[in-house]
Amino acid sequence: MLYIISAIDIEARAIIKYLNLKKTTDRPFETYQNEEVHLVISGVGKINAAGATSYLLKDTLKSYTHNDYAINIGICGSLNNKFNVGDLVLVNKVVDYERKRKYYTDILVEHNLKEGSIQSIDTLHSNYEFEEDLVDMESSAFFEIASKFLSVHQVYVLKIVSDKVSKNQPLERLTNKYIDELIRGKLEEILTFTKSVSSLLKQFQPLLQQQDEEIIKKISISLKLTFSQMKQFEKAYAYFKSNKKVSPLFLKEYFNYIPKSKKERDAIFEDLKTKLYK
Amino acid sequence: MKISKQNYTNETFSHIYIEKDALNYPLTNEITSKLNKSKIVYIDNYNEIFSRKNQNPFLQKLSPSLILAVNRGDFIYKGSPLCHDFEQQNFYYTNFIVNCLFDCDYCYLKGMNFSSHILFFVNLSDYFHEISRLINEIKERPERGQGKIYLSISYDSDILLFEGIYPFLKEWIDFAEANPLITIEIRTKSTNYKKFLNYSPLENLIITWSISPQEAIEKYEKNTPSLERRLLAISQLLQKGWKINLALDPILYIGENWQEKYKEFINSISKKINLKKINAITLGVFRIPVDYLKRFKKFFKSPIAFFPYQTTNGVSTYPEELKSEMIEFVYSELEKIYNKTNIYVV
């Protein structure tokens, strides 16, 4: 599942339309989704971004597939001459400017995007130092929270440069139309990147999948295994699957077997273990 | 050094994370100029990358990044009781490179480190300074083995893999030559042996080749050279007079007919190299701190992680009976063809 967090409605509009996402909730955050993508509009600033990220990713911890990944997509200002207005940048370093915290994604996937660093600030009017390439108001909070749910190779920040920021210069006012066009212009590149991440994650799944967990659970219940036996059973199951590269589906024959005594249960359990460790 | 590239993944070292302090070292420039296509990200401290808890070291193996840092902590450590000390009183190891591009299922580094990215410490001169200090300290205390030190420099990495971008070999050879009281051991599976041909063999520099049956290599030692290539490298350096050890470590349980396979393996060694010229052979079965094994189970899919080991004093290994059987079998096969006084069991 791809999870997208954008700060304002207009940053997400083109994505919602292109992916045909349906609105699902209004509160506490506006969310949209289809079968493969969940998107939330967080509102501006770090507190909103942290809250919305947490809200959006709350179910990922239960996932067996590890196919989940989260991306903060939006516009940002450029603090130096490395990037021009309209550039799409994959952020490789996120700095929380006020808290001096730093976050780094793991860019394991091949891509053709430009890369740069970003600093997230609390307010637009503070006289901050230009320490990184880009500036926004959400990505550090997004990254900090998202990486509590996911590994760092599943968390990305993609920003499109909307304006150049200069010291002591008033900020430009950006129109909705302008922002929408910026995002639309980069949609294809964004989606090519998300496809690569998705392919990588699909290729490498954890050893035990939902089906395996179900078999272990069913047999443990049916044979009335003790807690310690269940843990041993899990290990033996994992050994079999890692060794033979297939699930021990022959175990299904034990689904409805009810042992007549503890002695019989223990004997069956030892037999099961022997088969799995063979 | 060629590492197979998966679909969708970046090249090895597509990214270099550089500590700002490491920029002051010439080695940093040398490495970055050799890897001039890599993207550079500046960091304050290598632990910002290396020690993050929410990483997936299994996936990072597909596209490891490089981290250049300055070691501000310890430079040398007392050897672990899990490693072979060759009965040396002053057995130490050091790690100026951490992690490896090989992908061995049993490697303790995968349990020890949170990351599979490769870490280079660029202040190599500080290592030499600290080791010299230790040599002098021990020299003044005759009860500590007349100042002799056995120092392994590649427990936390297969350092020969990196000689092309981190030219450390000459410096260590020069150091060994200037310090006869120290014996340096380089442990490797690589076949990057040709650089040694540029130097004269040293009495106090030992290269230990870690070797396994070809079946174990294919199954559990991804990206490593074949047994045949390793034996070829060994025979080349033996001919030139280099001091070479063999490590049959870890001996792995590779199925019910493991005896047959190990017998065949030992026969093939004796056919390909002149065992009489081998300095020593060490034997040890797979063993690992139990906490590291837990991390194996969390991330890896190899049967090595899930075998029903026994744990004693925090170390997991094969059940006692199997362990003794494995050691005794390999030992007895080896002593038929090699001087048993030079076989060491860990």
Interface residues (C-beta under 8 A of the other chain):
Chain A: N92 K93 K102 Y104 D106 I107 L108 V109 E110 H111 E115 S117 S147 K148 L150 S151 V152 H153 S196 S199 L200 Q203 F204 P206 L207 K235 A236 A238 Y239 S242 N243 Y277
Chain B: Q6 N7 Y8 T9 N10 E11 S14 H15 Y17 K39 V41 Y42 I43 D44 E48 I49 R52 N54 Q55 N56 F58 L59 Q60 L62 S63 S65 K297 K301 S302 P303 A305 F306 F307 P308
